[in-house]
Amino acid sequence: MTLYRPFYDFVSKKFTDRIILPTILLFYIIANYQIFGKFSILLK
């Protein structure tokens, strides 16, 4: 169990990094795209 625990933490950290970081990046891109879209509508 003592050997299993650090491995589990490592795997869960890798998993959360793979899931959470792209999700944050996706929301960031969508937010910027919407802001840019509003600006382009204002510029027309």
PDB file of N, CA, C, O and CB in Angstrom:
ATOM      1  N   MET A   1       0.834  -1.211   0.000  1.00  0.00           N
ATOM      2  CA  MET A   1       0.000   0.000   0.000  1.00  0.00           C
ATOM      3  C   MET A   1       0.869   1.263   0.000  1.00  0.00           C
ATOM      4  O   MET A   1       0.518   2.265  -0.623  1.00  0.00           O
ATOM      5  CB  MET A   1      -0.943   0.005   1.227  1.00  0.00           C
ATOM      6  N   THR A   2       1.992   1.206   0.695  1.00  0.00           N
ATOM      7  CA  THR A   2       2.856   2.389   0.724  1.00  0.00           C
ATOM      8  C   THR A   2       3.507   2.627  -0.635  1.00  0.00           C
ATOM      9  O   THR A   2       3.790   3.767  -1.003  1.00  0.00           O
ATOM     10  CB  THR A   2       3.935   2.237   1.803  1.00  0.00           C
ATOM     11  N   LEU A   3       3.743   1.545  -1.379  1.00  0.00           N
ATOM     12  CA  LEU A   3       4.300   1.706  -2.724  1.00  0.00           C
ATOM     13  C   LEU A   3       3.222   2.130  -3.714  1.00  0.00           C
ATOM     14  O   LEU A   3       3.504   2.825  -4.691  1.00  0.00           O
ATOM     15  CB  LEU A   3       4.959   0.401  -3.191  1.00  0.00           C
ATOM     16  N   TYR A   4       1.989   1.711  -3.457  1.00  0.00           N
ATOM     17  CA  TYR A   4       0.891   1.981  -4.381  1.00  0.00           C
ATOM     18  C   TYR A   4       0.458   3.446  -4.332  1.00  0.00           C
ATOM     19  O   TYR A   4       0.050   4.021  -5.341  1.00  0.00           O
ATOM     20  CB  TYR A   4      -0.295   1.078  -4.063  1.00  0.00           C
ATOM     21  N   ARG A   5       0.553   4.033  -3.154  1.00  0.00           N
ATOM     22  CA  ARG A   5       0.032   5.391  -2.953  1.00  0.00           C
ATOM     23  C   ARG A   5       0.736   6.447  -3.819  1.00  0.00           C
ATOM     24  O   ARG A   5       0.050   7.208  -4.501  1.00  0.00           O
ATOM     25  CB  ARG A   5       0.165   5.770  -1.493  1.00  0.00           C
ATOM     26  N   PRO A   6       2.066   6.525  -3.819  1.00  0.00           N
ATOM     27  CA  PRO A   6       2.710   7.554  -4.651  1.00  0.00           C
ATOM     28  C   PRO A   6       2.425   7.344  -6.139  1.00  0.00           C
ATOM     29  O   PRO A   6       2.280   8.303  -6.897  1.00  0.00           O
ATOM     30  CB  PRO A   6       4.223   7.556  -4.412  1.00  0.00           C
ATOM     31  N   PHE A   7       2.349   6.076  -6.543  1.00  0.00           N
ATOM     32  CA  PHE A   7       2.034   5.777  -7.943  1.00  0.00           C
ATOM     33  C   PHE A   7       0.641   6.290  -8.294  1.00  0.00           C
ATOM     34  O   PHE A   7       0.432   6.859  -9.366  1.00  0.00           O
ATOM     35  CB  PHE A   7       2.130   4.259  -8.211  1.00  0.00           C
ATOM     36  N   TYR A   8      -0.310   6.084  -7.385  1.00  0.00           N
ATOM     37  CA  TYR A   8      -1.682   6.539  -7.618  1.00  0.00           C
ATOM     38  C   TYR A   8      -1.730   8.069  -7.697  1.00  0.00           C
ATOM     39  O   TYR A   8      -2.413   8.629  -8.555  1.00  0.00           O
ATOM     40  CB  TYR A   8      -2.623   6.027  -6.498  1.00  0.00           C
ATOM     41  N   ASP A   9      -1.004   8.738  -6.800  1.00  0.00           N
ATOM     42  CA  ASP A   9      -0.968  10.203  -6.823  1.00  0.00           C
ATOM     43  C   ASP A   9      -0.363  10.699  -8.134  1.00  0.00           C
ATOM     44  O   ASP A   9      -0.841  11.667  -8.726  1.00  0.00           O
ATOM     45  CB  ASP A   9      -0.164  10.748  -5.622  1.00  0.00           C
ATOM     46  N   PHE A  10       0.706  10.014  -8.581  1.00  0.00           N
ATOM     47  CA  PHE A  10       1.369  10.397  -9.829  1.00  0.00           C
ATOM     48  C   PHE A  10       0.415  10.242 -11.013  1.00  0.00           C
ATOM     49  O   PHE A  10       0.317  11.128 -11.861  1.00  0.00           O
ATOM     50  CB  PHE A  10       2.639   9.546 -10.050  1.00  0.00           C
ATOM     51  N   VAL A  11      -0.283   9.116 -11.061  1.00  0.00           N
ATOM     52  CA  VAL A  11      -1.212   8.854 -12.165  1.00  0.00           C
ATOM     53  C   VAL A  11      -2.375   9.841 -12.130  1.00  0.00           C
ATOM     54  O   VAL A  11      -2.775  10.362 -13.171  1.00  0.00           O
ATOM     55  CB  VAL A  11      -1.740   7.403 -12.098  1.00  0.00           C
ATOM     56  N   SER A  12      -2.920  10.102 -10.943  1.00  0.00           N
ATOM     57  CA  SER A  12      -4.050  11.023 -10.845  1.00  0.00           C
ATOM     58  C   SER A  12      -3.614  12.438 -11.229  1.00  0.00           C
ATOM     59  O   SER A  12      -4.381  13.176 -11.847  1.00  0.00           O
ATOM     60  CB  SER A  12      -4.640  11.010  -9.415  1.00  0.00           C
ATOM     61  N   LYS A  13      -2.385  12.819 -10.865  1.00  0.00           N
ATOM     62  CA  LYS A  13      -1.885  14.140 -11.245  1.00  0.00           C
ATOM     63  C   LYS A  13      -1.734  14.229 -12.759  1.00  0.00           C
ATOM     64  O   LYS A  13      -2.123  15.227 -13.366  1.00  0.00           O
ATOM     65  CB  LYS A  13      -0.537  14.435 -10.552  1.00  0.00           C
ATOM     66  N   LYS A  14      -1.176  13.199 -13.364  1.00  0.00           N
ATOM     67  CA  LYS A  14      -1.039  13.181 -14.820  1.00  0.00           C
ATOM     68  C   LYS A  14      -2.414  13.254 -15.482  1.00  0.00           C
ATOM     69  O   LYS A  14      -2.602  13.967 -16.468  1.00  0.00           O
ATOM     70  CB  LYS A  14      -0.286  11.910 -15.281  1.00  0.00           C
ATOM     71  N   PHE A  15      -3.365  12.513 -14.933  1.00  0.00           N
ATOM     72  CA  PHE A  15      -4.713  12.478 -15.505  1.00  0.00           C
ATOM     73  C   PHE A  15      -5.368  13.855 -15.412  1.00  0.00           C
ATOM     74  O   PHE A  15      -5.950  14.339 -16.383  1.00  0.00           O
ATOM     75  CB  PHE A  15      -5.581  11.423 -14.785  1.00  0.00           C
ATOM     76  N   THR A  16      -5.269  14.482 -14.234  1.00  0.00           N
ATOM     77  CA  THR A  16      -5.883  15.802 -14.067  1.00  0.00           C
ATOM     78  C   THR A  16      -5.185  16.824 -14.952  1.00  0.00           C
ATOM     79  O   THR A  16      -5.836  17.721 -15.487  1.00  0.00           O
ATOM     80  CB  THR A  16      -5.830  16.247 -12.591  1.00  0.00           C
ATOM     81  N   ASP A  17      -3.858  16.703 -15.117  1.00  0.00           N
ATOM     82  CA  ASP A  17      -3.146  17.622 -16.007  1.00  0.00           C
ATOM     83  C   ASP A  17      -3.634  17.454 -17.440  1.00  0.00           C
ATOM     84  O   ASP A  17      -3.776  18.434 -18.170  1.00  0.00           O
ATOM     85  CB  ASP A  17      -1.624  17.387 -15.928  1.00  0.00           C
ATOM     86  N   ARG A  18      -3.889  16.213 -17.842  1.00  0.00           N
ATOM     87  CA  ARG A  18      -4.326  15.976 -19.218  1.00  0.00           C
ATOM     88  C   ARG A  18      -5.760  16.433 -19.434  1.00  0.00           C
ATOM     89  O   ARG A  18      -6.123  16.810 -20.548  1.00  0.00           O
ATOM     90  CB  ARG A  18      -4.195  14.499 -19.569  1.00  0.00           C
ATOM     91  N   ILE A  19      -6.584  16.408 -18.392  1.00  0.00           N
ATOM     92  CA  ILE A  19      -7.995  16.775 -18.562  1.00  0.00           C
ATOM     93  C   ILE A  19      -8.211  18.266 -18.295  1.00  0.00           C
ATOM     94  O   ILE A  19      -8.846  18.956 -19.093  1.00  0.00           O
ATOM     95  CB  ILE A  19      -8.885  15.936 -17.622  1.00  0.00           C
ATOM     96  N   ILE A  20      -7.684  18.760 -17.173  1.00  0.00           N
ATOM     97  CA  ILE A  20      -8.002  20.119 -16.726  1.00  0.00           C
ATOM     98  C   ILE A  20      -7.308  21.179 -17.581  1.00  0.00           C
ATOM     99  O   ILE A  20      -7.924  22.180 -17.945  1.00  0.00           O
ATOM    100  CB  ILE A  20      -7.606  20.296 -15.263  1.00  0.00           C
ATOM    101  N   LEU A  21      -6.043  20.968 -17.901  1.00  0.00           N
ATOM    102  CA  LEU A  21      -5.320  21.990 -18.658  1.00  0.00           C
ATOM    103  C   LEU A  21      -5.915  22.221 -20.046  1.00  0.00           C
ATOM    104  O   LEU A  21      -6.121  23.377 -20.415  1.00  0.00           O
ATOM    105  CB  LEU A  21      -3.863  21.599 -18.788  1.00  0.00           C
ATOM    106  N   PRO A  22      -6.202  21.181 -20.836  1.00  0.00           N
ATOM    107  CA  PRO A  22      -6.849  21.441 -22.128  1.00  0.00           C
ATOM    108  C   PRO A  22      -8.222  22.079 -21.979  1.00  0.00           C
ATOM    109  O   PRO A  22      -8.625  22.879 -22.823  1.00  0.00           O
ATOM    110  CB  PRO A  22      -6.977  20.155 -22.910  1.00  0.00           C
ATOM    111  N   THR A  23      -8.950  21.735 -20.910  1.00  0.00           N
ATOM    112  CA  THR A  23     -10.266  22.330 -20.693  1.00  0.00           C
ATOM    113  C   THR A  23     -10.142  23.827 -20.435  1.00  0.00           C
ATOM    114  O   THR A  23     -10.895  24.627 -20.989  1.00  0.00           O
ATOM    115  CB  THR A  23     -10.981  21.645 -19.517  1.00  0.00           C
ATOM    116  N   ILE A  24      -9.168  24.202 -19.575  1.00  0.00           N
ATOM    117  CA  ILE A  24      -8.940  25.622 -19.293  1.00  0.00           C
ATOM    118  C   ILE A  24      -8.531  26.340 -20.578  1.00  0.00           C
ATOM    119  O   ILE A  24      -8.996  27.445 -20.859  1.00  0.00           O
ATOM    120  CB  ILE A  24      -7.850  25.803 -18.195  1.00  0.00           C
ATOM    121  N   LEU A  25      -7.652  25.696 -21.355  1.00  0.00           N
ATOM    122  CA  LEU A  25      -7.197  26.292 -22.604  1.00  0.00           C
ATOM    123  C   LEU A  25      -8.362  26.479 -23.569  1.00  0.00           C
ATOM    124  O   LEU A  25      -8.460  27.501 -24.249  1.00  0.00           O
ATOM    125  CB  LEU A  25      -6.109  25.426 -23.246  1.00  0.00           C
ATOM    126  N   LEU A  26      -9.239  25.486 -23.622  1.00  0.00           N
ATOM    127  CA  LEU A  26     -10.397  25.555 -24.518  1.00  0.00           C
ATOM    128  C   LEU A  26     -11.328  26.699 -24.116  1.00  0.00           C
ATOM    129  O   LEU A  26     -11.782  27.462 -24.968  1.00  0.00           O
ATOM    130  CB  LEU A  26     -11.165  24.218 -24.508  1.00  0.00           C
ATOM    131  N   PHE A  27     -11.611  26.815 -22.814  1.00  0.00           N
ATOM    132  CA  PHE A  27     -12.466  27.912 -22.346  1.00  0.00           C
ATOM    133  C   PHE A  27     -11.818  29.263 -22.639  1.00  0.00           C
ATOM    134  O   PHE A  27     -12.501  30.219 -23.004  1.00  0.00           O
ATOM    135  CB  PHE A  27     -12.748  27.773 -20.834  1.00  0.00           C
ATOM    136  N   TYR A  28     -10.481  29.337 -22.474  1.00  0.00           N
ATOM    137  CA  TYR A  28      -9.746  30.575 -22.730  1.00  0.00           C
ATOM    138  C   TYR A  28      -9.869  30.974 -24.200  1.00  0.00           C
ATOM    139  O   TYR A  28     -10.101  32.140 -24.522  1.00  0.00           O
ATOM    140  CB  TYR A  28      -8.260  30.415 -22.341  1.00  0.00           C
ATOM    141  N   ILE A  29      -9.709  29.980 -25.090  1.00  0.00           N
ATOM    142  CA  ILE A  29      -9.811  30.245 -26.529  1.00  0.00           C
ATOM    143  C   ILE A  29     -11.226  30.676 -26.892  1.00  0.00           C
ATOM    144  O   ILE A  29     -11.410  31.610 -27.673  1.00  0.00           O
ATOM    145  CB  ILE A  29      -9.408  28.998 -27.344  1.00  0.00           C
ATOM    146  N   ILE A  30     -12.230  29.999 -26.329  1.00  0.00           N
ATOM    147  CA  ILE A  30     -13.628  30.342 -26.621  1.00  0.00           C
ATOM    148  C   ILE A  30     -13.941  31.757 -26.138  1.00  0.00           C
ATOM    149  O   ILE A  30     -14.597  32.523 -26.843  1.00  0.00           O
ATOM    150  CB  ILE A  30     -14.590  29.324 -25.959  1.00  0.00           C
ATOM    151  N   ALA A  31     -13.473  32.105 -24.938  1.00  0.00           N
ATOM    152  CA  ALA A  31     -13.720  33.441 -24.389  1.00  0.00           C
ATOM    153  C   ALA A  31     -13.067  34.501 -25.271  1.00  0.00           C
ATOM    154  O   ALA A  31     -13.683  35.520 -25.584  1.00  0.00           O
ATOM    155  CB  ALA A  31     -13.188  33.544 -22.937  1.00  0.00           C
ATOM    156  N   ASN A  32     -11.813  34.260 -25.674  1.00  0.00           N
ATOM    157  CA  ASN A  32     -11.130  35.219 -26.540  1.00  0.00           C
ATOM    158  C   ASN A  32     -11.827  35.331 -27.886  1.00  0.00           C
ATOM    159  O   ASN A  32     -11.924  36.421 -28.449  1.00  0.00           O
ATOM    160  CB  ASN A  32      -9.672  34.816 -26.739  1.00  0.00           C
ATOM    161  N   TYR A  33     -12.311  34.208 -28.403  1.00  0.00           N
ATOM    162  CA  TYR A  33     -12.997  34.212 -29.700  1.00  0.00           C
ATOM    163  C   TYR A  33     -14.284  35.028 -29.622  1.00  0.00           C
ATOM    164  O   TYR A  33     -14.600  35.784 -30.542  1.00  0.00           O
ATOM    165  CB  TYR A  33     -13.307  32.770 -30.155  1.00  0.00           C
ATOM    166  N   GLN A  34     -15.028  34.876 -28.524  1.00  0.00           N
ATOM    167  CA  GLN A  34     -16.272  35.632 -28.365  1.00  0.00           C
ATOM    168  C   GLN A  34     -15.980  37.126 -28.237  1.00  0.00           C
ATOM    169  O   GLN A  34     -16.681  37.953 -28.819  1.00  0.00           O
ATOM    170  CB  GLN A  34     -17.053  35.134 -27.132  1.00  0.00           C
ATOM    171  N   ILE A  35     -14.937  37.466 -27.470  1.00  0.00           N
ATOM    172  CA  ILE A  35     -14.564  38.879 -27.314  1.00  0.00           C
ATOM    173  C   ILE A  35     -14.146  39.450 -28.671  1.00  0.00           C
ATOM    174  O   ILE A  35     -14.547  40.555 -29.038  1.00  0.00           O
ATOM    175  CB  ILE A  35     -13.409  39.039 -26.270  1.00  0.00           C
ATOM    176  N   PHE A  36     -13.338  38.688 -29.412  1.00  0.00           N
ATOM    177  CA  PHE A  36     -12.884  39.124 -30.732  1.00  0.00           C
ATOM    178  C   PHE A  36     -14.066  39.260 -31.685  1.00  0.00           C
ATOM    179  O   PHE A  36     -14.108  40.184 -32.498  1.00  0.00           O
ATOM    180  CB  PHE A  36     -11.850  38.137 -31.303  1.00  0.00           C
ATOM    181  N   GLY A  37     -15.026  38.342 -31.586  1.00  0.00           N
ATOM    182  CA  GLY A  37     -16.216  38.408 -32.424  1.00  0.00           C
ATOM    183  C   GLY A  37     -17.019  39.674 -32.153  1.00  0.00           C
ATOM    184  O   GLY A  37     -17.517  40.307 -33.085  1.00  0.00           O
ATOM    185  N   LYS A  38     -17.147  40.048 -30.873  1.00  0.00           N
ATOM    186  CA  LYS A  38     -17.876  41.265 -30.522  1.00  0.00           C
ATOM    187  C   LYS A  38     -17.155  42.487 -31.069  1.00  0.00           C
ATOM    188  O   LYS A  38     -17.791  43.420 -31.559  1.00  0.00           O
ATOM    189  CB  LYS A  38     -18.042  41.380 -28.997  1.00  0.00           C
ATOM    190  N   PHE A  39     -15.824  42.484 -30.984  1.00  0.00           N
ATOM    191  CA  PHE A  39     -15.063  43.612 -31.506  1.00  0.00           C
ATOM    192  C   PHE A  39     -15.208  43.710 -33.021  1.00  0.00           C
ATOM    193  O   PHE A  39     -15.341  44.806 -33.566  1.00  0.00           O
ATOM    194  CB  PHE A  39     -13.587  43.484 -31.121  1.00  0.00           C
ATOM    195  N   SER A  40     -15.181  42.563 -33.701  1.00  0.00           N
ATOM    196  CA  SER A  40     -15.293  42.589 -35.167  1.00  0.00           C
ATOM    197  C   SER A  40     -16.685  43.071 -35.582  1.00  0.00           C
ATOM    198  O   SER A  40     -16.832  43.738 -36.606  1.00  0.00           O
ATOM    199  CB  SER A  40     -15.008  41.182 -35.764  1.00  0.00           C
ATOM    200  N   ILE A  41     -17.706  42.733 -34.789  1.00  0.00           N
ATOM    201  CA  ILE A  41     -19.057  43.230 -35.080  1.00  0.00           C
ATOM    202  C   ILE A  41     -19.098  44.751 -34.888  1.00  0.00           C
ATOM    203  O   ILE A  41     -19.727  45.464 -35.670  1.00  0.00           O
ATOM    204  CB  ILE A  41     -20.115  42.532 -34.163  1.00  0.00           C
ATOM    205  N   LEU A  42     -18.419  45.240 -33.837  1.00  0.00           N
ATOM    206  CA  LEU A  42     -18.382  46.684 -33.596  1.00  0.00           C
ATOM    207  C   LEU A  42     -17.621  47.405 -34.705  1.00  0.00           C
ATOM    208  O   LEU A  42     -17.968  48.530 -35.067  1.00  0.00           O
ATOM    209  CB  LEU A  42     -17.738  46.984 -32.236  1.00  0.00           C
ATOM    210  N   LEU A  43     -16.587  46.763 -35.243  1.00  0.00           N
ATOM    211  CA  LEU A  43     -15.771  47.409 -36.267  1.00  0.00           C
ATOM    212  C   LEU A  43     -16.481  47.469 -37.615  1.00  0.00           C
ATOM    213  O   LEU A  43     -16.131  48.297 -38.455  1.00  0.00           O
ATOM    214  CB  LEU A  43     -14.452  46.679 -36.415  1.00  0.00           C
ATOM    215  N   LYS A  44     -17.464  46.614 -37.834  1.00  0.00           N
ATOM    216  CA  LYS A  44     -18.117  46.588 -39.157  1.00  0.00           C
ATOM    217  C   LYS A  44     -18.962  47.825 -39.377  1.00  0.00           C
ATOM    218  O   LYS A  44     -19.581  47.970 -40.431  1.00  0.00           O
ATOM    219  CB  LYS A  44     -18.989  45.338 -39.305  1.00  0.00           C
TER     220      LYS A  44
END
